[in-house]
Amino acid sequence: MPQSIVVVAAVQAAPIYMNLERSLARAVELIAEAARRRSQLVVFPESWLPGYPAWLDTCRDVARWDHPPMKRLYSQLMDNSVVVPGPVTEELGEAARRHNLTLVMGVHERVNTGAGRGTIYNSILTFSPTGELLNVHRKLVPTFNERLIWGAGDGRGLKTVETPVGKIGGLICWEHWMPHARQALHIGGEDIHVALWPSVKEMHQIASRHYAFEGRCFVVAAGSIMRRSDIPQELEMADNETSEENELILNGGSAVIGPDGQYVAGPAFGSEVIILARINLERIREESMVLDVTGHFNRPDIFDFRLKESDSRKDSIHLVPAASDEFLHTSTEVLIPPSTEVLLPPSPDSPPPLRVISSPRQSSGFDSDFLGMEKRSGQSA
């Protein structure tokens, strides 16, 4: 069994949009910062490598047939998508191993050879503290205009995996409104669910809180930051969109939610932050007294449920088997350090340094930290 008290983190920051190499470098820095705060699980938002394509919602002519700017943009996005397995997964796995934590990353995934080599998938990658790739989940149904960018995933990654912080499963964005997808993970016995969003706006907050309440599990909801200046320059903004360069297209909303549906930490909007929370997995058993949708609140004599695992994924993805008991007992109890201020060391291609401020807060009987990241100007996050 995993330990009861664990520390989880949701990273709410902007990647270097459409630049996989620089975004990966920033991810490694942010993972290190979360690890410095003793995080055992670090979660990034939907398609964070190399950034959610929010221009589908904000720009003109994105659905025009044979439109040269969009064709070039798709080619650029494919060039900056992640091959699984490949050099990027090796570096992410190494970051997880170096800091002895479980890592969840949202990526654009592409296939190098064979079937699907012209298709991009919206995927979740989950890495163990030993650096092994535990699971790859491809978004089952891209939402509305996302189908211009991503292909449909399959059921192979719709499962939970054992980690030192408990059983983890994840869904992407509007998959949280797919009842059968939710039930598949509920049956998998999630302790912690990762909910990856472009930004966690009001209805997404509702879906995340509902998932925690329904599944009697903790939810780490992660949303991105995207500014108007991050939109590809070759596209023209729609008439009703702002031209202010610093206007936020995606404004975060990341949070940690308890199995009673109440907030443990966050939500935080409008700035780059790391949401950090110490959670007690024993709360899951307490809250299960009133609801267990896979047990005493289920009626298998009336309803049937079956997950058909697809064999449609032809490319080879090597995943590790279920973790051993020895692996599950490798973590030790941790304490969140007192409030401090640090300056993230910049790499040559990184954005300006960020000042990190930690302030403790209490919510629903849990301890949590809110790590606000702001630019050197000293303006409050």
N, C-alpha and C positions, 0 to 999 in steps of 0.2 A: 504494500500500500504506500502511496505517496505521503509525504509529511502533510500535516494539517494546515500550517501557516506558510503561505507562499507570497512572493512579491511579483506583481505583474505590471507591465508598462505598455501604454499605447503611444506610439510616436505620431505626433501631428505636426508635420513639417512639409515643405515643398521640396520635391526632387529638382534636379536640373532637367527640365522638361525636354524630352526628345533626345537626351544625351545619356546613354546607358552607362558609359564609363564614368562620367562625373557624378551621376546619380548613385552609382554603386559606391564610389569613394565617400560620398556624403552618408550613405547608409551605414557604412563601416564606422564612421565617426559617431553617428547617433547611437548605434548599438553599443559602442564603447562607453558613451555617456550614460546610457541606461544601466549598463553593467556596473559602472562606478557607483551607482545608487543601489546596488545589490539586487537588480531585477533578475528574476529567474525565467520569466517569459516576456519576450519583446515582440510586439505586434505592429506591423506597418499597414497602411490603408490599401484599398483596391488599386491594382495596376500601378503601384508606386514606382516600379521600374518599367519604363522611364516616365511615368506620369499618366493620370487619367485624361482621356481625350474629350475634355469638356467643351471643345469647340463644336462638337456635334450639337450642343444645345444653344450656343451663343453666336455662331457665325452663319453667314449666308451661303447658299449654293453647295452645302456639303453633300447633298443628295442628288446633285445634277449628274446625269449620265455622262460618262466620258469627260469629266471635268479635270483638266490638267493639274491644277493646284492640289486637288484631293488625291489624284493618282500619285503625284510626287510625294505627298505627305504620307500616304500609305506605305510607299516604298521605304521612306525614311524610318517610319515606325517599325517596319519589319526588320530593317537593318539594326535597330536598337532594341529588339525584343530578345528574350532570354531563351537559349537552347537548353533543354533539360534531358539528360545531364549535360554539363558543359563548364567552361571556365567560370561563369558567373555563379553557378550553383556550388562550385568548388570553393570560391572565395566566401560566399555566404556561409557555407558549412564550416569553413575555417574560422570565421568570426564567431559563430556559435560555439565551436570547440574552444577557442582561445578564452572566451569569457564564461564558459561552462553554463550556458543558458539554452533554453528552447526558443527558437526563432520562427516567426511566421511572417512571410513576405508576399505581398501581392505583386504580380508581374504580368506583363504581356509575354506570352510564350509562343515560340515558333518552332516548326519542325524543319530540320535541315534537309532531310532526304525522304523519299517515299511519299506515301499518301499524306495529304494535308500540307505539303511544303509551301503552298500559296495561301495558307490560312493562319491567322493569329488567334490565339485563345487567351481568355482572361482567367488566370490561374492563381491558386494559393499554393505556396511552397512551405512545408513545415520541416524544420531541421531539429535534430536532437542535440543535447549538449556535447555529444561526441562528434558532431559535425555531419552525421548521416542524414540523408534525405528520407524522412519518414513517410511523406504523403504528397501527392500532387492532385489537387482538385481543380478541374476546369469548370467554369461557370456553365450551368446547364442550359440556360436560355438567356442570351444577351437581351437587354431591355430596350425595346423600341428602336431608336436610331442607332444604338450600339451595334445592331446587326450589320451596319455598314462596315464595321471594323472587325468584329470577332465572330468566329464560328461557334456552333453549339458544342458543349462539352458532353461527357458521358458519365456513367455512374461509378466508375472505378475508384474515384477519389472520395466518394460520398460515404465516409466512414470516420471513426474516431481512432486515435493512436495513443498508445501509452507513453507517458513522459514522466520525469521526476515531479512535475507539478500536477499530475493527474491525467485523466483522459481528456484529450483535446479534439474538437471537431470544428469545422468552419464552413460558413456560407458567404456568398458575395452578393451584396446589394439586394436586389429584388428576389433573389432566391429565398429570402426570409418570408415571402408571401407565397411560397410553394409548400402547402401542408405536408405533402408526402416527403419532400426533402427534409423538412424539419423532423418529421416522425422517424425517418431513417437514422438521424443523428441522436434523437432522444433514445431510441432503442439501443444505440451504441453506448449509452451511459456516459455522456459528457459530464465532466466536472467543470471544465472551462470551455465556453464557446467563443470563438473569434468571429466577429462580425465586421467584414471589410466593406467600406462604403467610399464613394468619392468625397462626400461630406455627409455628416450625420444630421440632416435637417429634421424638422419636426416629425414628419411621418416615419423617418428612419429611427428617430429616438423611440417612437411608439413601438415600432417593430422590434427593436433591440430589447426594450423593457418587457414586451410581451414574450419574447423568446426566453428570457431569463425566468419569467414567472411560469410559463408553460413547461419548460424543460427542467425547472428546479436546479438551475446551474448558474454559475457566474458567467457574465458576458463581458468581453473586452471589445468595445466598439471603436474602430479607428477610422478617422476621416482626414482628408488632405487639406492643404492650403494651396490655392492657385490664384495668382494675381492676373489682372488684365494683361500685363506685360509678358506673361508666360504663354499667351495664345500665339500660335505660329503666325509670323508676319505675312505669309503669303495669303492668308485668309482675311476676309472682310467681315467685321462685326455686323450683326443684324441691327436694323434701324433703332430698335428699342433698347439696345445695350449701351452701357456707358463707355466713354472714351478715356476715362480716368485710368492712368497706368497702374496705380496702386490699388484700384478697386478690386475687392476679392470676388473671384468667380466661385471658388470653393472656400468655405470658411470654417472647416474643422468640425467641431461638435463631438470630439472624442470623449469617451466616458467608460467607467467600469461600473457594472450593475450587478447587484446581488441576486440570489435565488428567490427573493421576495419581490423582485421587480423594482426595488428602490436603488437610487444611485449610491455607490460607494465613493466615487470620485468623479468630478466633472458634472455635467458636460462643459467643455471650454470652447468658446467661439472666437474667431477673429484674430488669432495670433498663433505663432509657432510654439508649441508646448510639448512636454512629455507628461502624460498622466501616469502617476505612479501610485499603486495601492497595495497594501498588505491585506490579504484576504484569508479567511478561515474556512477551509473546505468542510469542516464539521457542520457549518450552517446548512449545507445541502440536505443532510439527514433530517435536521430539524424542520426545514420547510417541506420535506417530502411527506410529512404527516398528513397534510391536507390535500396534496395533489401528486399523483404519479401517473402520467399519461401512458406509461408502458406497463403499469401494474394494476393497482387497485382502482384507478380511474380509467381503465381500458375495458372494452367488451369484445374480446376475441370470438365470443360465440355469435356476435352480430356482424363484426367487421373483420375483413381479411387485409393483411398488409404484407407485401412482398417486394423486395428490392431486386430488380433484374440487373445484374452487373454486366455491363456491355463489354464486348471484346473488340469494339470498333477501333480502339487506339492501336495503330499498327507500329508506331515508333516505339523503340525500346526505352523504358524508364525503369531503372533499377532502384527498388526500394528495399529498405531493411525489414526483416520480419519483426514480429512483436517483441518488445523489449523484455529482457530477462529481469528476474527479481533483483539480481545484483545491480543492474543498471538503474532500477527504480529507487535504490537506496543510496545512491551516490551523493545526493544533495544534503547539506547541513542547514540548520536553522540560521537565519540571517536577521540582522537588524538594520533598519533604514538609518543612515547617518544623520546627524543634526544638520540644520540648515546651513548652507554654504553658498558662496558665489565663486564661479569658475569661468574661465574663458576657454572655449573650445579652440584647440590649435588648428589654424586653417591649413589646408593643403594648397598647393599652387593654383589649382583650378576651382577651389571651393568658394562659396558665397562669403560675404563679410562675416567675421567672427560673431558668435552669439553669446550673450551673457545669460547664464543660467541661474535662476533664483528658485530656491525650494522653500515652501512654506507649509507647515503641517496643518491639516484640517481634520475634522471628524464628520462622519456621515454614516447613519444606519449602524452605529456600533463598530465600524471598522476604522482602521488607521489608513490615511491616504496622504500622498504628497502631490502637489500641483507644481510642476516644473515649468515656469514661464520662460520662454526664450525670446530675448529682445535684442535689437541691434545696439551697437555701441553708443548710439545717441543718448541712451539713458531714459528714453521714453518708456513709460510703464506699459507692460503687456496687459 
